[in-house]
Amino acid sequence: MATNLSLDQELLERAFEVSGERTKKAAVTRALQEFIARRRQRRVAELLGKLEWDASYDYKAERNRK
């Protein structure tokens, strides 16, 4: 989808530098992917301490189940 964006040139240059991307499209795409991943990680982190843990659960036994 073609979209016209007015991007801060300094931010874009910094994005090129830290990401190693060479095009605006690639840099913006990577930034969006990382933004989404971080937000998803934050949601998982918010669950920390809110879930009940079953101490009798044997995760290793589940690996051998076929």
C-alpha positions in Angstrom: 0.0 0.0 0.0 1.5 3.3 -1.0 1.5 5.9 1.7 3.0 9.3 1.9 4.7 10.1 5.3 6.4 13.2 6.6 9.3 11.7 8.6 11.7 13.4 10.8 15.0 13.2 8.8 17.1 13.0 12.0 15.1 10.1 13.3 15.3 8.4 9.9 19.1 8.8 9.8 19.4 7.3 13.3 17.1 4.4 12.3 19.3 3.7 9.3 22.4 3.8 11.6 21.1 1.4 14.3 19.1 -0.9 12.0 21.5 -1.3 9.2 18.6 -0.9 6.7 19.4 1.0 3.5 16.0 2.2 2.4 13.2 4.2 4.0 10.7 1.4 3.4 12.9 -1.2 5.1 13.7 1.1 8.0 10.0 1.9 8.6 9.0 -1.7 8.2 11.6 -2.9 10.7 10.6 -0.1 13.2 6.9 -1.2 12.9 7.8 -4.9 13.4 9.9 -4.1 16.5 7.2 -1.8 17.9 4.6 -4.5 17.6 6.9 -7.1 19.1 7.7 -4.9 22.1 4.0 -4.2 22.8 3.3 -7.9 22.7 6.2 -8.6 25.1 4.8 -5.9 27.4 1.4 -7.6 27.5 3.1 -10.9 28.5 5.2 -9.2 31.1 2.0 -7.6 32.6 0.8 -11.2 33.3 3.8 -11.9 35.5 2.5 -12.7 39.0 -1.1 -12.8 37.9 -1.2 -16.4 36.8 -1.4 -19.3 39.2 1.5 -21.8 38.8 0.8 -25.5 39.2 3.9 -26.8 41.1 3.1 -30.4 40.2 3.3 -29.7 36.4 6.2 -31.6 34.9 7.1 -29.7 31.7 9.8 -32.3 30.9 7.3 -35.1 30.8 5.3 -33.1 28.2 8.3 -33.1 25.9 8.3 -36.9 25.6 4.5 -37.2 24.9 3.7 -38.4 21.5 
